[in-house]
Amino acid sequence: MDIHFLTTGRVTEDARASAEAAVRAALAGTRADTVSVRGTLSLAADASLPRPALAQAVATLDGRALRVQAAAPTVDEAITLLQDRLTVRVAYLRAS
């Protein structure tokens, strides 16, 4: 499984590793032969924003793209939301 996250702002290497683990967990059990994920983790410098952390990912499963995105007050929360949303999208894909 090929997973890559780009980061902007003050996103730590631990957060990047956490995002990769979250995506792996969301895609666990996927029967796709080809899986790749490209994503971004961003943290805005403006502390006045209600949700400055953004996590985005496009997972390609056997040529079919699933795009998910989540904004939250912290990067960890955005990653958790991203995992939840990707899990739901994969479940819908399996059911179809």
C-alpha positions in Angstrom: 0.0 0.0 0.0 1.5 3.3 -1.1 0.6 6.2 1.3 2.1 9.7 1.2 1.1 12.8 3.1 2.4 16.3 2.4 2.3 18.8 5.3 2.0 22.5 5.6 2.3 24.6 8.7 3.4 23.3 12.1 2.5 19.6 11.5 4.8 17.2 13.2 6.3 14.0 11.9 4.3 12.1 14.5 1.1 13.6 13.1 2.1 12.5 9.6 2.7 8.9 10.9 -0.6 9.0 12.8 -2.4 10.0 9.5 -0.7 7.1 7.7 -1.8 4.7 10.4 -5.3 6.0 10.4 -5.6 5.5 6.6 -4.2 2.0 6.9 -6.8 1.2 9.6 -9.6 2.7 7.5 -8.5 0.6 4.5 -7.9 -2.6 6.4 -9.7 -5.5 4.8 -10.0 -3.8 1.4 -9.8 -6.4 -1.3 -8.4 -4.0 -3.9 -5.3 -5.1 -5.8 -4.0 -1.6 -6.2 -4.2 0.9 -3.4 -2.5 4.3 -3.2 -3.2 7.3 -1.0 -2.1 10.9 -1.5 -3.0 13.3 1.3 -2.2 16.6 2.9 -2.2 17.7 6.5 -2.3 21.5 7.1 -2.3 23.7 10.2 -3.2 27.4 9.6 -1.1 29.9 11.5 -4.2 32.0 12.3 -5.3 31.0 15.8 -8.6 32.8 15.5 -9.9 30.2 13.1 -12.4 27.8 14.6 -10.9 24.8 12.7 -7.4 25.6 11.7 -6.4 21.9 11.1 -7.2 20.2 7.8 -6.7 16.6 6.7 -7.4 15.6 3.2 -6.8 12.3 1.3 -7.6 10.7 -2.0 -7.5 7.0 -1.9 -7.3 5.1 -5.2 -8.6 1.6 -5.0 -8.3 -0.4 -8.3 -8.6 2.9 -10.2 -11.6 4.2 -8.2 -10.9 7.4 -6.3 -12.3 8.1 -2.9 -11.8 11.7 -1.7 -12.2 12.6 2.0 -11.6 15.8 3.9 -11.9 16.9 7.6 -11.3 20.2 9.4 -11.0 20.4 13.2 -9.5 22.5 16.0 -6.4 20.2 16.2 -4.5 18.0 13.7 -5.2 14.9 15.8 -9.0 15.6 15.7 -8.8 16.2 11.9 -7.0 12.9 11.4 -9.6 11.0 13.5 -12.4 12.5 11.4 -10.6 11.7 8.2 -10.3 8.0 9.3 -14.0 7.9 10.2 -15.0 9.4 6.9 -12.7 7.1 4.9 -14.0 4.1 6.7 -17.6 5.0 5.7 -16.6 5.7 2.1 -14.9 2.3 1.9 -17.9 0.6 3.4 -20.2 2.2 0.7 -17.8 1.1 -2.0 -17.8 -2.5 -0.7 -21.6 -2.5 -0.6 -22.0 -1.3 -4.2 
